[in-house]
Amino acid sequence: MRQAQALEASEANAHTVDAPVADAHVANAHVADAHATNAHVAKIPLAVVGLGSKQREPVIARLDEWSRLGRRWAATPESWEVVPVDADAPLQALCARYSRWALWVRSDAEAFAAMYRTLRLVSEHQGPKRLLALHEPGLPRAGLLENLRAAAAAYLGIELLLLAR
């Protein structure tokens, strides 16, 4: 219980950083609306690159799946505030604001090139050095995910966290 309260307090403090330039690059700055709607429930912010603007549903669905599998860290889908972020935004300021980051990994034929470009932009704009790799269910770890993880580590100094089912 104390850990949960400490987490909520640290996340609340993360929103107090003044980053007006960065706010312009957040795909949908709805922090105030989310807090007003659920004032009694502190949401866990998760900044996500690679999503495209206003597409929270795939991330929420994936978090819901992890929650249904009994992963405590995933809490409930309602407990997350998914914040789509452009990879070319001033990420250094946003890193001060958000402590949890993810990369939405596409699964189409051009996925590796597109996701590597996204990670390169994250690196060039002083973004986070550690991101959770989120993707559609059923995407095997071998292949795209593992290759992306290895390339991000070797060439960009970014750690992609791949979760085992």
Secondary structure, DSSP 8 states (H G I E B T S, - for coil): -HHHHHHHHHHHHHTTS--HHHHTTBTT--HHHHHHHTTTS--EEEEEESS-TT--HHHHHHHHHHHHTT-GGG--GGGEEEEEB-TTS-HHHHHHH-S-EEEEE--STTHHHHHHHHHHHHHHTT--SEEEEEE-TT--IIIIIHHHHHHIIIII--EEE----
